[in-house]
Amino acid sequence: MKSVIIIGSGISGLTCAIRCAEYGVRVLLVSPHPSERSQSVMAAGGINGVLPNGEEGDSVASHILLWLN
C-alpha cells in the first residue's frame, strides 16, 4: 500500500487527503494548527471555485464576471 504525507489542513490539504484515500492511499495529514484554524477557514473574503460537473453556468468566466460587477 502506498503512503503519502500531506502538510497543511486547509482546503487543498484536506481535498488531497480525501482524494488519496479514495484511491486506497494511506494518508498522514500534518498541520501546525487544527483544521478549524487553517488559512482557508480564516479567509475573510471567502473562497470560490469552479467545480467539475458543476451546475450549468458555472465557469471560470462566470466567476470573473461576478467579481467585476
PDB file of N, CA, C and O in Angstrom:
ATOM      1  N   MET A   1       0.848  -1.175   0.000  1.00  0.00           N
ATOM      2  CA  MET A   1       0.000   0.000   0.000  1.00  0.00           C
ATOM      3  C   MET A   1       0.895   1.241   0.000  1.00  0.00           C
ATOM      4  O   MET A   1       1.868   1.319   0.751  1.00  0.00           O
ATOM      5  N   LYS A   2       0.557   2.191  -0.838  1.00  0.00           N
ATOM      6  CA  LYS A   2       1.319   3.431  -0.904  1.00  0.00           C
ATOM      7  C   LYS A   2       0.882   4.354   0.217  1.00  0.00           C
ATOM      8  O   LYS A   2      -0.250   4.289   0.695  1.00  0.00           O
ATOM      9  N   SER A   3       1.803   5.216   0.627  1.00  0.00           N
ATOM     10  CA  SER A   3       1.526   6.186   1.686  1.00  0.00           C
ATOM     11  C   SER A   3       1.961   7.561   1.222  1.00  0.00           C
ATOM     12  O   SER A   3       2.868   7.701   0.402  1.00  0.00           O
ATOM     13  N   VAL A   4       1.292   8.583   1.766  1.00  0.00           N
ATOM     14  CA  VAL A   4       1.640   9.961   1.449  1.00  0.00           C
ATOM     15  C   VAL A   4       1.509  10.796   2.715  1.00  0.00           C
ATOM     16  O   VAL A   4       0.639  10.547   3.550  1.00  0.00           O
ATOM     17  N   ILE A   5       2.378  11.784   2.847  1.00  0.00           N
ATOM     18  CA  ILE A   5       2.291  12.760   3.938  1.00  0.00           C
ATOM     19  C   ILE A   5       1.838  14.076   3.312  1.00  0.00           C
ATOM     20  O   ILE A   5       2.443  14.555   2.353  1.00  0.00           O
ATOM     21  N   ILE A   6       0.785  14.648   3.851  1.00  0.00           N
ATOM     22  CA  ILE A   6       0.261  15.929   3.366  1.00  0.00           C
ATOM     23  C   ILE A   6       0.456  16.949   4.468  1.00  0.00           C
ATOM     24  O   ILE A   6       0.054  16.729   5.610  1.00  0.00           O
ATOM     25  N   ILE A   7       1.072  18.063   4.121  1.00  0.00           N
ATOM     26  CA  ILE A   7       1.321  19.112   5.100  1.00  0.00           C
ATOM     27  C   ILE A   7       0.326  20.240   4.876  1.00  0.00           C
ATOM     28  O   ILE A   7       0.299  20.855   3.810  1.00  0.00           O
ATOM     29  N   GLY A   8      -0.490  20.506   5.891  1.00  0.00           N
ATOM     30  CA  GLY A   8      -1.479  21.571   5.827  1.00  0.00           C
ATOM     31  C   GLY A   8      -2.890  21.015   5.823  1.00  0.00           C
ATOM     32  O   GLY A   8      -3.194  20.061   5.107  1.00  0.00           O
ATOM     33  N   SER A   9      -3.753  21.627   6.636  1.00  0.00           N
ATOM     34  CA  SER A   9      -5.122  21.132   6.760  1.00  0.00           C
ATOM     35  C   SER A   9      -6.144  22.125   6.221  1.00  0.00           C
ATOM     36  O   SER A   9      -7.297  22.143   6.654  1.00  0.00           O
ATOM     37  N   GLY A  10      -5.712  22.950   5.275  1.00  0.00           N
ATOM     38  CA  GLY A  10      -6.650  23.854   4.616  1.00  0.00           C
ATOM     39  C   GLY A  10      -7.414  23.107   3.542  1.00  0.00           C
ATOM     40  O   GLY A  10      -7.381  21.878   3.493  1.00  0.00           O
ATOM     41  N   ILE A  11      -8.093  23.832   2.691  1.00  0.00           N
ATOM     42  CA  ILE A  11      -8.904  23.219   1.646  1.00  0.00           C
ATOM     43  C   ILE A  11      -8.071  22.302   0.754  1.00  0.00           C
ATOM     44  O   ILE A  11      -8.490  21.184   0.454  1.00  0.00           O
ATOM     45  N   SER A  12      -6.904  22.761   0.332  1.00  0.00           N
ATOM     46  CA  SER A  12      -6.076  21.945  -0.563  1.00  0.00           C
ATOM     47  C   SER A  12      -5.608  20.671   0.116  1.00  0.00           C
ATOM     48  O   SER A  12      -5.685  19.589  -0.467  1.00  0.00           O
ATOM     49  N   GLY A  13      -5.123  20.791   1.344  1.00  0.00           N
ATOM     50  CA  GLY A  13      -4.641  19.619   2.064  1.00  0.00           C
ATOM     51  C   GLY A  13      -5.731  18.598   2.322  1.00  0.00           C
ATOM     52  O   GLY A  13      -5.527  17.402   2.110  1.00  0.00           O
ATOM     53  N   LEU A  14      -6.893  19.062   2.779  1.00  0.00           N
ATOM     54  CA  LEU A  14      -7.998  18.151   3.056  1.00  0.00           C
ATOM     55  C   LEU A  14      -8.538  17.509   1.779  1.00  0.00           C
ATOM     56  O   LEU A  14      -8.869  16.323   1.773  1.00  0.00           O
ATOM     57  N   THR A  15      -8.628  18.282   0.705  1.00  0.00           N
ATOM     58  CA  THR A  15      -9.092  17.735  -0.571  1.00  0.00           C
ATOM     59  C   THR A  15      -8.130  16.669  -1.071  1.00  0.00           C
ATOM     60  O   THR A  15      -8.552  15.610  -1.535  1.00  0.00           O
ATOM     61  N   CYS A  16      -6.841  16.952  -0.977  1.00  0.00           N
ATOM     62  CA  CYS A  16      -5.839  15.979  -1.393  1.00  0.00           C
ATOM     63  C   CYS A  16      -5.923  14.711  -0.550  1.00  0.00           C
ATOM     64  O   CYS A  16      -5.831  13.606  -1.083  1.00  0.00           O
ATOM     65  N   ALA A  17      -6.096  14.863   0.758  1.00  0.00           N
ATOM     66  CA  ALA A  17      -6.197  13.703   1.659  1.00  0.00           C
ATOM     67  C   ALA A  17      -7.403  12.838   1.297  1.00  0.00           C
ATOM     68  O   ALA A  17      -7.295  11.613   1.241  1.00  0.00           O
ATOM     69  N   ILE A  18      -8.543  13.467   1.054  1.00  0.00           N
ATOM     70  CA  ILE A  18      -9.746  12.720   0.692  1.00  0.00           C
ATOM     71  C   ILE A  18      -9.544  11.983  -0.624  1.00  0.00           C
ATOM     72  O   ILE A  18      -9.881  10.804  -0.741  1.00  0.00           O
ATOM     73  N   ARG A  19      -8.994  12.679  -1.615  1.00  0.00           N
ATOM     74  CA  ARG A  19      -8.796  12.061  -2.931  1.00  0.00           C
ATOM     75  C   ARG A  19      -7.820  10.890  -2.847  1.00  0.00           C
ATOM     76  O   ARG A  19      -8.056   9.845  -3.455  1.00  0.00           O
ATOM     77  N   CYS A  20      -6.738  11.051  -2.109  1.00  0.00           N
ATOM     78  CA  CYS A  20      -5.771   9.956  -1.943  1.00  0.00           C
ATOM     79  C   CYS A  20      -6.424   8.749  -1.271  1.00  0.00           C
ATOM     80  O   CYS A  20      -6.220   7.609  -1.689  1.00  0.00           O
ATOM     81  N   ALA A  21      -7.206   9.009  -0.233  1.00  0.00           N
ATOM     82  CA  ALA A  21      -7.877   7.920   0.489  1.00  0.00           C
ATOM     83  C   ALA A  21      -8.853   7.188  -0.432  1.00  0.00           C
ATOM     84  O   ALA A  21      -9.002   5.971  -0.329  1.00  0.00           O
ATOM     85  N   GLU A  22      -9.514   7.913  -1.325  1.00  0.00           N
ATOM     86  CA  GLU A  22     -10.434   7.277  -2.275  1.00  0.00           C
ATOM     87  C   GLU A  22      -9.711   6.288  -3.176  1.00  0.00           C
ATOM     88  O   GLU A  22     -10.308   5.320  -3.645  1.00  0.00           O
ATOM     89  N   TYR A  23      -8.415   6.532  -3.422  1.00  0.00           N
ATOM     90  CA  TYR A  23      -7.619   5.647  -4.261  1.00  0.00           C
ATOM     91  C   TYR A  23      -6.862   4.599  -3.446  1.00  0.00           C
ATOM     92  O   TYR A  23      -6.000   3.901  -3.979  1.00  0.00           O
ATOM     93  N   GLY A  24      -7.179   4.489  -2.172  1.00  0.00           N
ATOM     94  CA  GLY A  24      -6.573   3.471  -1.339  1.00  0.00           C
ATOM     95  C   GLY A  24      -5.189   3.813  -0.820  1.00  0.00           C
ATOM     96  O   GLY A  24      -4.472   2.927  -0.358  1.00  0.00           O
ATOM     97  N   VAL A  25      -4.801   5.070  -0.886  1.00  0.00           N
ATOM     98  CA  VAL A  25      -3.502   5.505  -0.397  1.00  0.00           C
ATOM     99  C   VAL A  25      -3.626   5.842   1.086  1.00  0.00           C
ATOM    100  O   VAL A  25      -4.569   6.516   1.503  1.00  0.00           O
ATOM    101  N   ARG A  26      -2.671   5.370   1.873  1.00  0.00           N
ATOM    102  CA  ARG A  26      -2.648   5.727   3.295  1.00  0.00           C
ATOM    103  C   ARG A  26      -2.197   7.176   3.410  1.00  0.00           C
ATOM    104  O   ARG A  26      -1.249   7.591   2.744  1.00  0.00           O
ATOM    105  N   VAL A  27      -2.873   7.940   4.251  1.00  0.00           N
ATOM    106  CA  VAL A  27      -2.622   9.377   4.349  1.00  0.00           C
ATOM    107  C   VAL A  27      -2.248   9.751   5.780  1.00  0.00           C
ATOM    108  O   VAL A  27      -2.888   9.325   6.741  1.00  0.00           O
ATOM    109  N   LEU A  28      -1.188  10.563   5.895  1.00  0.00           N
ATOM    110  CA  LEU A  28      -0.854  11.207   7.162  1.00  0.00           C
ATOM    111  C   LEU A  28      -0.952  12.699   6.913  1.00  0.00           C
ATOM    112  O   LEU A  28      -0.192  13.249   6.115  1.00  0.00           O
ATOM    113  N   LEU A  29      -1.880  13.359   7.588  1.00  0.00           N
ATOM    114  CA  LEU A  29      -2.102  14.796   7.433  1.00  0.00           C
ATOM    115  C   LEU A  29      -1.442  15.502   8.601  1.00  0.00           C
ATOM    116  O   LEU A  29      -1.777  15.246   9.757  1.00  0.00           O
ATOM    117  N   VAL A  30      -0.502  16.394   8.302  1.00  0.00           N
ATOM    118  CA  VAL A  30       0.260  17.095   9.330  1.00  0.00           C
ATOM    119  C   VAL A  30      -0.018  18.589   9.224  1.00  0.00           C
ATOM    120  O   VAL A  30       0.047  19.160   8.136  1.00  0.00           O
ATOM    121  N   SER A  31      -0.329  19.219  10.352  1.00  0.00           N
ATOM    122  CA  SER A  31      -0.605  20.650  10.359  1.00  0.00           C
ATOM    123  C   SER A  31      -0.215  21.231  11.711  1.00  0.00           C
ATOM    124  O   SER A  31      -0.405  20.586  12.742  1.00  0.00           O
ATOM    125  N   PRO A  32       0.331  22.448  11.714  1.00  0.00           N
ATOM    126  CA  PRO A  32       0.681  23.061  12.995  1.00  0.00           C
ATOM    127  C   PRO A  32      -0.551  23.526  13.777  1.00  0.00           C
ATOM    128  O   PRO A  32      -0.465  23.818  14.970  1.00  0.00           O
ATOM    129  N   HIS A  33      -1.687  23.592  13.096  1.00  0.00           N
ATOM    130  CA  HIS A  33      -2.918  24.061  13.734  1.00  0.00           C
ATOM    131  C   HIS A  33      -4.059  23.105  13.404  1.00  0.00           C
ATOM    132  O   HIS A  33      -3.981  22.376  12.415  1.00  0.00           O
ATOM    133  N   PRO A  34      -5.124  23.094  14.216  1.00  0.00           N
ATOM    134  CA  PRO A  34      -6.312  22.310  13.858  1.00  0.00           C
ATOM    135  C   PRO A  34      -6.917  22.852  12.559  1.00  0.00           C
ATOM    136  O   PRO A  34      -6.733  24.024  12.233  1.00  0.00           O
ATOM    137  N   SER A  35      -7.631  22.013  11.826  1.00  0.00           N
ATOM    138  CA  SER A  35      -8.204  22.438  10.548  1.00  0.00           C
ATOM    139  C   SER A  35      -9.127  23.644  10.701  1.00  0.00           C
ATOM    140  O   SER A  35      -9.299  24.417   9.758  1.00  0.00           O
ATOM    141  N   GLU A  36      -9.722  23.809  11.884  1.00  0.00           N
ATOM    142  CA  GLU A  36     -10.601  24.957  12.113  1.00  0.00           C
ATOM    143  C   GLU A  36      -9.839  26.278  12.134  1.00  0.00           C
ATOM    144  O   GLU A  36     -10.453  27.343  12.083  1.00  0.00           O
ATOM    145  N   ARG A  37      -8.508  26.224  12.208  1.00  0.00           N
ATOM    146  CA  ARG A  37      -7.697  27.451  12.234  1.00  0.00           C
ATOM    147  C   ARG A  37      -6.851  27.583  10.972  1.00  0.00           C
ATOM    148  O   ARG A  37      -5.930  28.399  10.930  1.00  0.00           O
ATOM    149  N   SER A  38      -7.152  26.794   9.948  1.00  0.00           N
ATOM    150  CA  SER A  38      -6.376  26.872   8.707  1.00  0.00           C
ATOM    151  C   SER A  38      -6.608  28.215   8.028  1.00  0.00           C
ATOM    152  O   SER A  38      -7.581  28.910   8.320  1.00  0.00           O
ATOM    153  N   GLN A  39      -5.717  28.570   7.130  1.00  0.00           N
ATOM    154  CA  GLN A  39      -5.869  29.845   6.413  1.00  0.00           C
ATOM    155  C   GLN A  39      -7.124  29.843   5.554  1.00  0.00           C
ATOM    156  O   GLN A  39      -7.712  30.897   5.315  1.00  0.00           O
ATOM    157  N   SER A  40      -7.540  28.671   5.088  1.00  0.00           N
ATOM    158  CA  SER A  40      -8.769  28.597   4.295  1.00  0.00           C
ATOM    159  C   SER A  40      -9.972  29.037   5.116  1.00  0.00           C
ATOM    160  O   SER A  40     -10.833  29.762   4.616  1.00  0.00           O
ATOM    161  N   VAL A  41     -10.037  28.610   6.357  1.00  0.00           N
ATOM    162  CA  VAL A  41     -11.140  28.984   7.237  1.00  0.00           C
ATOM    163  C   VAL A  41     -11.037  30.452   7.617  1.00  0.00           C
ATOM    164  O   VAL A  41     -12.050  31.137   7.755  1.00  0.00           O
ATOM    165  N   MET A  42      -9.816  30.929   7.784  1.00  0.00           N
ATOM    166  CA  MET A  42      -9.602  32.298   8.227  1.00  0.00           C
ATOM    167  C   MET A  42      -9.743  33.326   7.097  1.00  0.00           C
ATOM    168  O   MET A  42      -9.694  34.529   7.354  1.00  0.00           O
ATOM    169  N   ALA A  43      -9.917  32.871   5.854  1.00  0.00           N
ATOM    170  CA  ALA A  43     -10.026  33.779   4.712  1.00  0.00           C
ATOM    171  C   ALA A  43     -11.289  34.627   4.846  1.00  0.00           C
ATOM    172  O   ALA A  43     -12.402  34.125   4.693  1.00  0.00           O
ATOM    173  N   ALA A  44     -11.111  35.898   5.130  1.00  0.00           N
ATOM    174  CA  ALA A  44     -12.244  36.784   5.392  1.00  0.00           C
ATOM    175  C   ALA A  44     -13.090  37.029   4.147  1.00  0.00           C
ATOM    176  O   ALA A  44     -14.299  37.238   4.255  1.00  0.00           O
ATOM    177  N   GLY A  45     -12.479  37.006   2.982  1.00  0.00           N
ATOM    178  CA  GLY A  45     -13.212  37.293   1.754  1.00  0.00           C
ATOM    179  C   GLY A  45     -13.923  36.098   1.168  1.00  0.00           C
ATOM    180  O   GLY A  45     -14.665  36.238   0.196  1.00  0.00           O
ATOM    181  N   GLY A  46     -13.720  34.943   1.727  1.00  0.00           N
ATOM    182  CA  GLY A  46     -14.347  33.733   1.203  1.00  0.00           C
ATOM    183  C   GLY A  46     -13.505  33.083   0.131  1.00  0.00           C
ATOM    184  O   GLY A  46     -12.529  33.659  -0.348  1.00  0.00           O
ATOM    185  N   ILE A  47     -13.885  31.896  -0.235  1.00  0.00           N
ATOM    186  CA  ILE A  47     -13.174  31.129  -1.258  1.00  0.00           C
ATOM    187  C   ILE A  47     -14.212  30.602  -2.232  1.00  0.00           C
ATOM    188  O   ILE A  47     -15.241  30.061  -1.827  1.00  0.00           O
ATOM    189  N   ASN A  48     -13.935  30.762  -3.518  1.00  0.00           N
ATOM    190  CA  ASN A  48     -14.835  30.289  -4.560  1.00  0.00           C
ATOM    191  C   ASN A  48     -14.048  29.429  -5.529  1.00  0.00           C
ATOM    192  O   ASN A  48     -12.843  29.615  -5.698  1.00  0.00           O
ATOM    193  N   GLY A  49     -14.714  28.508  -6.149  1.00  0.00           N
ATOM    194  CA  GLY A  49     -14.060  27.673  -7.147  1.00  0.00           C
ATOM    195  C   GLY A  49     -15.068  27.102  -8.124  1.00  0.00           C
ATOM    196  O   GLY A  49     -16.245  26.927  -7.808  1.00  0.00           O
ATOM    197  N   VAL A  50     -14.579  26.818  -9.310  1.00  0.00           N
ATOM    198  CA  VAL A  50     -15.395  26.184 -10.336  1.00  0.00           C
ATOM    199  C   VAL A  50     -15.208  24.684 -10.174  1.00  0.00           C
ATOM    200  O   VAL A  50     -14.081  24.188 -10.195  1.00  0.00           O
ATOM    201  N   LEU A  51     -16.303  23.968 -10.014  1.00  0.00           N
ATOM    202  CA  LEU A  51     -16.237  22.527  -9.799  1.00  0.00           C
ATOM    203  C   LEU A  51     -16.501  21.781 -11.097  1.00  0.00           C
ATOM    204  O   LEU A  51     -17.334  22.198 -11.902  1.00  0.00           O
ATOM    205  N   PRO A  52     -15.783  20.667 -11.298  1.00  0.00           N
ATOM    206  CA  PRO A  52     -16.090  19.858 -12.480  1.00  0.00           C
ATOM    207  C   PRO A  52     -17.498  19.287 -12.331  1.00  0.00           C
ATOM    208  O   PRO A  52     -17.938  18.971 -11.225  1.00  0.00           O
ATOM    209  N   ASN A  53     -18.173  19.163 -13.417  1.00  0.00           N
ATOM    210  CA  ASN A  53     -19.552  18.656 -13.420  1.00  0.00           C
ATOM    211  C   ASN A  53     -20.472  19.514 -12.552  1.00  0.00           C
ATOM    212  O   ASN A  53     -21.458  19.028 -11.997  1.00  0.00           O
ATOM    213  N   GLY A  54     -20.130  20.798 -12.447  1.00  0.00           N
ATOM    214  CA  GLY A  54     -20.947  21.714 -11.647  1.00  0.00           C
ATOM    215  C   GLY A  54     -22.236  22.059 -12.364  1.00  0.00           C
ATOM    216  O   GLY A  54     -22.551  21.525 -13.427  1.00  0.00           O
ATOM    217  N   GLU A  55     -22.959  22.956 -11.754  1.00  0.00           N
ATOM    218  CA  GLU A  55     -24.230  23.369 -12.333  1.00  0.00           C
ATOM    219  C   GLU A  55     -24.009  24.120 -13.641  1.00  0.00           C
ATOM    220  O   GLU A  55     -22.941  24.682 -13.886  1.00  0.00           O
ATOM    221  N   GLU A  56     -25.026  24.115 -14.456  1.00  0.00           N
ATOM    222  CA  GLU A  56     -24.940  24.832 -15.722  1.00  0.00           C
ATOM    223  C   GLU A  56     -24.707  26.313 -15.438  1.00  0.00           C
ATOM    224  O   GLU A  56     -25.342  26.886 -14.552  1.00  0.00           O
ATOM    225  N   GLY A  57     -23.807  26.924 -16.182  1.00  0.00           N
ATOM    226  CA  GLY A  57     -23.487  28.323 -15.987  1.00  0.00           C
ATOM    227  C   GLY A  57     -22.320  28.548 -15.037  1.00  0.00           C
ATOM    228  O   GLY A  57     -21.859  29.679 -14.884  1.00  0.00           O
ATOM    229  N   ASP A  58     -21.834  27.482 -14.393  1.00  0.00           N
ATOM    230  CA  ASP A  58     -20.676  27.599 -13.503  1.00  0.00           C
ATOM    231  C   ASP A  58     -19.417  27.454 -14.341  1.00  0.00           C
ATOM    232  O   ASP A  58     -19.149  26.384 -14.888  1.00  0.00           O
ATOM    233  N   SER A  59     -18.651  28.519 -14.440  1.00  0.00           N
ATOM    234  CA  SER A  59     -17.426  28.509 -15.237  1.00  0.00           C
ATOM    235  C   SER A  59     -16.472  29.549 -14.679  1.00  0.00           C
ATOM    236  O   SER A  59     -16.859  30.397 -13.875  1.00  0.00           O
ATOM    237  N   VAL A  60     -15.228  29.477 -15.111  1.00  0.00           N
ATOM    238  CA  VAL A  60     -14.251  30.485 -14.698  1.00  0.00           C
ATOM    239  C   VAL A  60     -14.733  31.863 -15.141  1.00  0.00           C
ATOM    240  O   VAL A  60     -14.644  32.833 -14.387  1.00  0.00           O
ATOM    241  N   ALA A  61     -15.241  31.943 -16.364  1.00  0.00           N
ATOM    242  CA  ALA A  61     -15.712  33.233 -16.893  1.00  0.00           C
ATOM    243  C   ALA A  61     -16.839  33.801 -16.041  1.00  0.00           C
ATOM    244  O   ALA A  61     -16.869  35.007 -15.797  1.00  0.00           O
ATOM    245  N   SER A  62     -17.770  32.961 -15.580  1.00  0.00           N
ATOM    246  CA  SER A  62     -18.882  33.469 -14.773  1.00  0.00           C
ATOM    247  C   SER A  62     -18.390  33.997 -13.427  1.00  0.00           C
ATOM    248  O   SER A  62     -18.944  34.963 -12.904  1.00  0.00           O
ATOM    249  N   HIS A  63     -17.357  33.374 -12.865  1.00  0.00           N
ATOM    250  CA  HIS A  63     -16.794  33.870 -11.608  1.00  0.00           C
ATOM    251  C   HIS A  63     -16.103  35.221 -11.816  1.00  0.00           C
ATOM    252  O   HIS A  63     -16.204  36.118 -10.979  1.00  0.00           O
ATOM    253  N   ILE A  64     -15.409  35.350 -12.933  1.00  0.00           N
ATOM    254  CA  ILE A  64     -14.732  36.617 -13.233  1.00  0.00           C
ATOM    255  C   ILE A  64     -15.767  37.716 -13.428  1.00  0.00           C
ATOM    256  O   ILE A  64     -15.599  38.820 -12.908  1.00  0.00           O
ATOM    257  N   LEU A  65     -16.833  37.432 -14.167  1.00  0.00           N
ATOM    258  CA  LEU A  65     -17.879  38.440 -14.400  1.00  0.00           C
ATOM    259  C   LEU A  65     -18.535  38.886 -13.102  1.00  0.00           C
ATOM    260  O   LEU A  65     -18.826  40.070 -12.929  1.00  0.00           O
ATOM    261  N   LEU A  66     -18.771  37.942 -12.181  1.00  0.00           N
ATOM    262  CA  LEU A  66     -19.352  38.313 -10.890  1.00  0.00           C
ATOM    263  C   LEU A  66     -18.406  39.207 -10.106  1.00  0.00           C
ATOM    264  O   LEU A  66     -18.843  40.140  -9.432  1.00  0.00           O
ATOM    265  N   TRP A  67     -17.114  38.927 -10.192  1.00  0.00           N
ATOM    266  CA  TRP A  67     -16.111  39.702  -9.471  1.00  0.00           C
ATOM    267  C   TRP A  67     -16.006  41.121 -10.040  1.00  0.00           C
ATOM    268  O   TRP A  67     -15.798  42.077  -9.293  1.00  0.00           O
ATOM    269  N   LEU A  68     -16.149  41.254 -11.352  1.00  0.00           N
ATOM    270  CA  LEU A  68     -16.026  42.563 -11.994  1.00  0.00           C
ATOM    271  C   LEU A  68     -17.238  43.448 -11.734  1.00  0.00           C
ATOM    272  O   LEU A  68     -17.120  44.673 -11.776  1.00  0.00           O
ATOM    273  N   ASN A  69     -18.380  42.867 -11.470  1.00  0.00           N
ATOM    274  CA  ASN A  69     -19.600  43.674 -11.275  1.00  0.00           C
ATOM    275  C   ASN A  69     -19.743  44.145  -9.886  1.00  0.00           C
ATOM    276  O   ASN A  69     -20.712  44.832  -9.563  1.00  0.00           O
TER     277      ASN A  69
END
